[in-house]
Amino acid sequence: MRTYCINCGESRKGSELRCLKCNGIFNMEPDFKYRDAYEENYPYIRQMISLGEVVTPILDFDAVSVKLEYFSPTFSYKDRGSKTLVSALAERYVKPGETEINEDSSGNAGASIAAYGKRAGFNVNIFVPENTIKGKISQIESYGARIVPVKGGRERVAEAARMNSGVYASHVINPEFRDGIRELAYEIFRQGNGKVPDNIFIPVSAGTLLIGMYSGFHHLMESGEIEKVPSIIAVQTEAVSPLCSSVNNTPYDPDNSIESVADALVSRTPPLLDLMSGIIKENGRCITVSEQSIIGARKNLALMGIYAEYSSATVLAAFSLSHFDGRSLLVITGNGLKTP
């Protein structure tokens, strides 16, 4: 594996979170050909921690297909990243019971890190915004994690987690989390018997899903398994749209007071924005969707038998906006019971 700074290209020396040369964030990419066996694509981990993950199903409808990532153990795609990150941390800290790990999250990542962290034996602290949905708080607490509410926006929550004693297990900053999401691309490839969709719609906030999935498809292309990376359609809300603003050169005020039902899409100033923008400008589009369209899309998904959280329903809202050539796949990232 190659681990490098996204700003200056400097290699990671050990387990530091930031580049020693420029304080940039690290990214990971495979320097070997794709392998069919899951764990062989993660050679830096000797033993994966598991909560009984399954291949998440794909349902085909007349106009579109959907991949139900909420079949993951904590009911969101974040489990792919948590599994890899926590497995890496468990090898790095050989006495997990004596180690605290700290994560900042608006809900889904917190639940996922809490579950996998406890499975590994860590003491887990999850720092959350004060307005986090009670149902998501309850899920996090059920895994035995300690909840730490923080006043202010996501950046202030992240700072509180980073400054706490112990290990900062940020799902955004730690490259192992994003790297774990490569497996989503491999799974889509295998489920298509070696073929991939023309367009893949994903909700985007901090960018872990976007960057990780793109890395997996890029790896497949570099390995000669596919001819090109699918077009990635990144979807954001009108309230929080830093990526779409960057890609489409449209106005965006990160300090606006607009609220959205899509409570998982709250990263107003994502630290990985430049990397995200580069991917979409080269290989996709970014679309914003309105509150009314999100609510309508969630209802329509339910009538299709798919109970998704509002943040996940954004992908159907975007798909319904216009015609997209070729086959399209919507990634349904979280279960509707998270935001009933």
Number of C-alpha atoms within 10 A of each C-alpha: 12 11 19 20 20 17 16 14 16 16 16 20 10 7 9 11 17 15 20 13 13 12 12 20 22 24 26 21 17 19 12 12 14 19 13 11 8 11 15 12 20 20 10 14 17 12 14 17 19 15 14 7 13 10 13 17 15 18 13 11 9 5 9 14 17 21 19 24 26 24 19 22 19 23 20 23 26 28 28 24 29 30 25 27 27 26 23 19 20 21 16 11 13 10 12 18 12 11 17 18 25 30 27 31 25 24 24 24 25 29 29 28 33 31 28 25 30 18 15 21 16 23 19 27 28 28 27 28 21 15 13 15 16 13 14 18 21 14 20 26 18 13 18 15 24 16 17 17 17 19 12 12 16 21 15 16 23 21 13 19 25 19 11 15 11 16 18 20 27 25 23 22 20 21 23 28 28 27 25 26 27 28 21 24 22 23 19 21 19 13 15 12 9 13 13 24 18 16 21 23 26 27 30 30 25 24 23 23 26 24 21 27 24 24 25 26 24 22 23 23 16 18 15 12 16 17 13 15 22 20 18 25 25 26 28 27 27 17 24 27 27 27 30 24 17 19 19 14 10 11 11 17 12 14 11 10 9 9 13 18 16 22 16 24 24 23 19 21 17 17 16 20 16 14 15 22 22 13 18 22 14 10 15 19 19 24 24 21 20 16 18 10 18 25 18 17 23 24 17 16 18 14 10 10 9 18 22 26 26 28 30 31 31 35 31 27 25 26 23 12 12 8 7 11 8 9 14 22 26 26 23 30 27 27 25 20 12 20 18 10
